């Protein structure tokens, strides 16, 4: 978080559960699903909440350029930034993601880093699947992962 900037929390509904955002007005710090349905935020939505709403309304590129402010190890940061290279409508395996980092044997480490992603959707960890094409490893649940991939046209089932 940038010095002196207040963190704002917003909640908005989505077709797969409420989305909770935390940002400082400049960058997004956290994005997660919350199964405890609460009252949506009131007032004018931030550009972050507006972008998430647009994504769920069908503008699949709405999240592409949102600035994020995340903290992690150098390896986690590298994994998270690599997620932005997976185009909408496509998937990569954990092995392909590890190879893209020049660390082809770090598949499990990539999986752990992917699981710690604090801004899912924006850094699209849902686009990472098993080498055999199975949907594995999504903190929001595999049903959400499948929905997101269908929404983006990457999963036809």
C-alpha positions as CSV (number, residue, x, y, z in Angstrom):
1,X,0.0,0.0,0.0
2,X,1.2,3.4,-0.8
3,X,2.0,5.6,2.2
4,X,-1.0,7.6,3.4
5,X,-3.5,6.1,1.1
6,X,-6.6,4.7,2.7
7,X,-7.7,1.2,1.7
8,X,-11.3,1.1,0.4
9,X,-13.4,-2.0,0.4
10,X,-16.2,-2.5,-2.1
11,X,-18.6,-5.4,-2.5
12,X,-20.5,-6.2,-5.7
13,X,-22.7,-9.1,-6.8
14,X,-21.6,-11.3,-9.6
15,X,-23.2,-14.4,-11.3
16,X,-20.8,-16.6,-9.2
17,X,-21.0,-14.9,-5.8
18,X,-20.1,-11.6,-4.3
19,X,-16.8,-10.0,-5.2
20,X,-14.9,-8.1,-2.6
21,X,-12.3,-5.6,-3.7
22,X,-9.8,-3.7,-1.7
23,X,-8.0,-0.8,-3.3
24,X,-6.4,2.6,-2.5
25,X,-7.9,4.4,-5.4
26,X,-4.7,4.0,-7.4
27,X,-4.2,0.3,-7.5
28,X,-6.1,-2.9,-6.6
29,X,-4.7,-4.7,-3.6
30,X,-7.1,-7.6,-3.2
31,X,-10.0,-9.2,-5.1
32,X,-11.7,-12.3,-3.8
33,X,-15.1,-14.0,-3.9
34,X,-17.2,-14.1,-0.7
35,X,-19.9,-16.7,-0.2
36,X,-21.3,-14.7,2.7
37,X,-23.7,-12.5,0.7
38,X,-23.7,-9.0,2.1
39,X,-25.0,-5.6,1.1
40,X,-23.4,-4.3,-2.1
41,X,-21.4,-1.1,-1.7
42,X,-23.4,2.1,-2.1
43,X,-22.3,5.3,-3.8
44,X,-20.4,5.7,-7.0
45,X,-18.4,2.5,-7.8
46,X,-14.7,2.9,-8.2
47,X,-13.1,2.2,-11.6
48,X,-12.1,-1.2,-10.1
49,X,-15.6,-2.2,-9.2
50,X,-16.9,-0.8,-12.6
51,X,-14.3,-2.9,-14.4
52,X,-15.3,-6.1,-12.6
53,X,-18.9,-5.4,-13.3
54,X,-18.1,-4.8,-17.0
55,X,-16.2,-8.1,-17.1
56,X,-19.1,-10.0,-15.8
57,X,-21.4,-8.2,-18.2
58,X,-19.3,-9.5,-21.1
59,X,-16.5,-7.0,-21.6
60,X,-13.8,-9.6,-21.2
61,X,-10.9,-7.1,-21.6
62,X,-12.2,-4.8,-18.9
63,X,-9.7,-6.1,-16.3
64,X,-6.6,-6.3,-18.6
65,X,-5.0,-3.0,-17.7
66,X,-6.1,-2.5,-14.1
67,X,-3.1,-1.5,-11.9
68,X,-2.4,-3.8,-9.0
69,X,-0.3,-3.4,-5.9
70,X,0.5,-6.8,-4.6
71,X,3.3,-8.1,-2.3
72,X,5.0,-11.5,-2.5
73,X,8.4,-13.1,-3.0
74,X,10.3,-12.4,-6.1
75,X,9.1,-15.8,-7.5
76,X,5.5,-15.2,-6.6
77,X,5.6,-11.7,-8.2
78,X,7.1,-13.3,-11.4
79,X,4.3,-15.9,-11.5
80,X,1.6,-13.3,-10.9
81,X,2.9,-11.0,-13.6
82,X,3.2,-14.0,-16.1
83,X,-0.6,-14.6,-15.6
84,X,-1.3,-11.4,-17.5
85,X,0.3,-13.0,-20.5
86,X,-2.4,-15.6,-20.8
87,X,-4.9,-14.2,-23.2
88,X,-8.7,-14.2,-22.6
89,X,-10.2,-17.3,-24.0
90,X,-7.0,-19.4,-23.5
91,X,-5.5,-21.6,-20.8
92,X,-2.0,-22.6,-19.9
93,X,-0.9,-25.6,-17.9
94,X,1.1,-25.1,-14.7
95,X,4.0,-26.7,-16.6
96,X,3.7,-24.1,-19.4
97,X,3.6,-21.3,-16.9
98,X,6.7,-22.7,-15.1
99,X,8.5,-23.0,-18.5
100,X,7.6,-19.4,-19.4
101,X,9.5,-18.3,-16.3
102,X,12.5,-20.3,-17.3
103,X,11.9,-22.7,-14.4
104,X,10.4,-25.8,-16.1
105,X,10.8,-28.0,-13.0
106,X,9.1,-25.5,-10.7
107,X,5.5,-26.7,-11.5
108,X,4.6,-27.2,-7.8
109,X,6.0,-23.9,-6.8
110,X,4.1,-22.2,-9.6
111,X,0.9,-23.9,-8.3
112,X,1.6,-22.6,-4.7
113,X,2.3,-19.1,-6.0
114,X,-0.9,-19.2,-8.1
115,X,-2.9,-20.2,-5.1
116,X,-1.6,-17.1,-3.2
117,X,-2.6,-14.7,-5.9
118,X,-4.3,-11.8,-4.1
119,X,-6.1,-10.3,-7.1
120,X,-7.7,-13.2,-8.9
121,X,-9.5,-12.3,-12.1
122,X,-7.2,-9.3,-12.7
123,X,-4.2,-11.6,-12.6
124,X,-6.1,-14.5,-14.2
125,X,-5.0,-17.5,-12.2
126,X,-8.3,-19.2,-13.3
127,X,-6.7,-19.7,-16.8
128,X,-4.1,-22.1,-15.4
129,X,-5.1,-25.8,-15.7
130,X,-3.6,-29.2,-15.3
131,X,-1.3,-30.6,-18.0
132,X,-4.0,-33.1,-18.9
133,X,-6.6,-30.4,-19.4
134,X,-8.3,-31.0,-16.1
135,X,-9.5,-28.0,-14.0
136,X,-7.4,-28.1,-10.8
137,X,-6.3,-25.8,-8.1
138,X,-8.6,-22.7,-7.8
139,X,-9.1,-21.1,-4.4
140,X,-12.5,-19.8,-5.4
141,X,-13.6,-23.4,-6.1
142,X,-13.6,-25.4,-9.3
143,X,-17.2,-24.5,-10.1
144,X,-16.3,-20.9,-10.3
145,X,-13.2,-21.7,-12.3
146,X,-15.3,-23.6,-14.8
147,X,-17.8,-20.7,-15.0
148,X,-15.1,-18.2,-15.6
149,X,-13.5,-20.3,-18.4
150,X,-16.9,-20.8,-20.0
151,X,-17.5,-17.1,-19.7
152,X,-14.3,-16.4,-21.5
153,X,-14.9,-19.0,-24.2
154,X,-11.9,-21.2,-23.1
155,X,-14.1,-24.1,-21.8
156,X,-16.9,-25.4,-24.0
157,X,-18.2,-28.1,-21.6
